Amino acid sequence: MKGLIRLAVVVAVMVAGISSVSAQQAKIGYIRFDELVTSMPEYKTAGEEFEKKVQEIETQRTKMQEEWSAAVKEYEEKAGTFTQIVRQAKEQEIMQMQQRIQNFVELAQQELKSVNEQLMAPIYEKAKTTVDEVAKANGYTYVFDASALIYMAPDASDLMPLVKSKLGI
C-alpha cells in the first residue's frame, strides 16, 4: 500500500511538472534589423565618412588615370621620333603605370571594405544590444529578423517601435 501511495505521489508530481512546462510558452517577436540599422543617426554619419573616403580614393585614382592617359598620348604623338630603346622604355613605363593603377584599385577596394566594417561594427553592435535589452525587458524568448521569415502570423509582435523608442529615434 505504501508503494502504491508513493507511486501516486510521484505520478502527481510528474504531471504537475509537465503542466507547468507547457504553461511556459515561448514569447516570440520579430524586427527588421537592417531597417533598424539604417534608421539610426549613426548610420548616416558613417555613410558620410565612408563617402569622404571613397572620394579621396577616387580623386587619387583619377589623377593616376590622367597621368597614364597623358603618357599614352605623348607616346602616340612622338613614337615615330623615338629610338628603339626609348620606345621600349616608354612602353615599359606606360605598362608599369597601368599596373600601379590596377594595384591601387585593388588596395583601395580592400581599404574601403575595412573602413566600412570599422564604421558599421559599432552601429550593428548598438542595434543588437538594444534589441537584446528590449527583448529581455519585455519577456521575449526569441526575436527573429523579419527579412528571413517565410511566414509571420498577423498577431506576431513587432519590436521595432520598442527598440526605436529605446534608441530615441
Residue pairs with C-beta under 8 A, 6 or more apart in sequence:
26 141
26 142
27 138
27 139
27 140
27 141
27 142
27 157
28 140
28 141
28 142
28 143
28 144
28 156
28 157
29 135
29 138
29 140
29 142
29 143
29 144
29 156
29 157
29 158
29 159
30 143
30 144
30 145
30 146
30 149
30 152
30 156
30 157
30 158
30 159
31 131
31 143
31 144
31 145
31 146
31 158
31 159
31 160
31 163
32 145
32 146
32 147
32 160
33 127
33 128
33 131
33 145
33 147
34 147
35 160
36 127
36 131
36 160
36 163
36 164
37 43
37 120
37 123
37 124
37 127
39 164
39 169
40 123
40 126
40 127
40 167
40 169
41 169
42 122
42 123
42 126
43 123
46 119
46 120
46 123
49 115
49 119
50 112
50 115
50 116
50 119
53 111
53 112
53 115
54 112
57 108
57 111
57 112
60 104
61 101
61 104
61 105
61 108
64 97
64 100
64 101
64 104
65 101
67 97
68 94
68 97
68 98
68 101
71 90
71 93
71 94
71 97
72 94
75 90
75 91
75 94
79 87
79 90
82 90
126 167
127 163
127 167
130 163
130 166
130 167
131 143
131 159
131 163
133 166
134 140
134 159
134 162
134 163
134 166
135 143
135 159
138 159
138 162
140 157
140 159
143 159
146 152
146 158
